Amino acid sequence: MKPGPEFKKNILSRAATPYRELPASVYALFTATVVNGTGIFVFPFLALILTRRFGLSPKETGDILFLTTIAYVPGNLIGGKMTDLFGRKHVMMISQFLSALMFVPCGFLSDPYMIAGFVIASVFFDGITDPARQAMSMDVTRPENRQTAFSLIYMGHNLGFGIGQLIAGFLFAAAPSWLFWGNACAACAALVLVGVFIPETLPSREELELSMLSDSTEKALDGGLFRALLSRPRLLVFSFLITFYGFAYAQHRFALPMQAGELFGDDGARLFGFLMTMNAVLVIILTTPIVALMKRFAPIFNVAVAGLLFAFGFGMLAFARSPWVFFLSTLIWTTGEVLNVTNERVYVSNHTPMSHRGRFNAVLPLVTGLGFSISPPIGGRIADLSGIPSVWIMVSSAAALAALGLFYLGVWERRRHFA
């Protein structure tokens, strides 16, 4: 007997229930994230642009990707301080517009090193934007609805990203300049939504002082960034271990497209585009049931499980020779991605002083992003020396070790809680 319309309606209703009572600002962030995600064309295809279109070596490409991530650092530090001083919305509107503007000349240029220069400049301004964006999402949520809100925003990113990557896979061959121009247009459209529908969310002095009287792990602190960081040692250890996840995850934009190109030639770009779309579609399908299933467990334990999925999903690519292995791998590491993203930010947010959200969202990503930054140049050198399969063995080991460390940190926290 087939399920009737009423049964299907109830299933859909239960799936949507967690999202119904979120603040309007969260829905606005979700919509802006969908639009922005649709136009993320450049960075997932940057390795292919530089190697397949301009003929740069894996080592040169890895070095350029490393420079793009390094450019993020000073922008991030500047953005964190500005976000806590001048407000989330003002910083975000100006810096994201400048980031988008840097892509416009890239569509007219034929020199890969000049293109790389503008991309690096774009990353610098994006670095300023990110602390404001993350602090804004913390401001409009509370610990009790944060996992649900963050999962909705995360799904919005992947909904847009999935559509965008499918488009970008064809633009790469047919109209490569529009990879840059489309990215810029989408970023500006997302800014319009933020400007119209989201007010400034910077906590007032009265709100900060009131929070100091509570026992919340988010209560405001007097003093500078260094003092605030030292007051959160568990968060620092957590962030250090997450660095190894970034080291592993970065290879899905570096080793994965190059491996697809080596095995399948020009069809590798299309395969990579489909894999990225599959990743985004799976995120949309899996996020709600995974959040519902794993909500009973502490966020840190969920993040530890995510690392094991990264280790297995990326590790199996060392033996990939046919497309079905790539699809199975994407299913596994995407499940890990969902678990990681929907729990990592919750753990960080719940341990960040509300007075330092901008600065914490500047400094901590530098710690967690270090692995992401050094992964392409290290992967490029290993690929040159012993082939791409060796890269996957290396990153799989890194993810597994980090997962073990996070598990023990979670056990220690639980023992202290019940001591």
Number of C-alpha atoms within 10 A of each C-alpha: 3 5 7 8 9 9 11 10 11 11 11 11 12 10 13 11 9 16 17 9 10 16 13 12 19 20 19 18 25 21 20 25 27 25 25 24 24 25 27 25 27 23 17 18 21 21 26 25 19 22 18 16 15 13 13 16 15 24 19 17 23 25 18 22 25 19 19 22 21 20 20 24 21 15 22 28 20 19 29 27 22 20 29 22 14 12 19 29 22 15 22 25 19 14 22 24 21 20 25 24 22 21 26 20 15 22 16 13 12 12 10 16 13 13 20 19 16 19 26 24 22 23 27 25 27 23 27 29 31 26 32 33 20 18 27 26 21 23 17 19 19 15 15 10 16 22 22 23 27 21 26 25 22 21 26 26 25 26 23 23 27 28 19 26 29 20 17 29 23 15 16 21 12 10 11 18 18 21 28 25 22 22 24 25 19 21 23 22 15 23 20 12 16 21 14 9 13 17 12 14 17 23 14 10 11 8 14 17 15 12 19 17 10 11 8 13 15 21 21 23 19 13 10 11 16 8 11 19 19 11 15 14 11 16 18 17 13 23 20 20 23 27 24 26 29 22 25 29 22 20 21 18 18 24 25 21 24 24 21 22 20 13 15 16 13 13 13 21 23 22 19 26 24 17 24 25 23 20 23 25 19 20 26 21 11 16 22 19 12 16 18 12 10 14 15 9 9 13 21 24 20 26 29 29 19 27 30 21 26 29 28 20 23 27 24 18 24 17 12 16 13 11 15 10 15 20 15 14 22 22 19 20 24 24 22 23 22 25 27 25 18 27 27 21 18 24 19 20 26 19 17 25 25 25 27 26 25 32 28 26 25 30 18 19 17 23 18 21 25 20 22 21 23 20 25 29 21 17 27 23 18 18 20 13 10 10 16 21 18 18 25 27 19 18 24 28 18 22 29 22 17 22 27 15 15 24 18 14 19 20 13 11 14 12 10 9 8 6 6
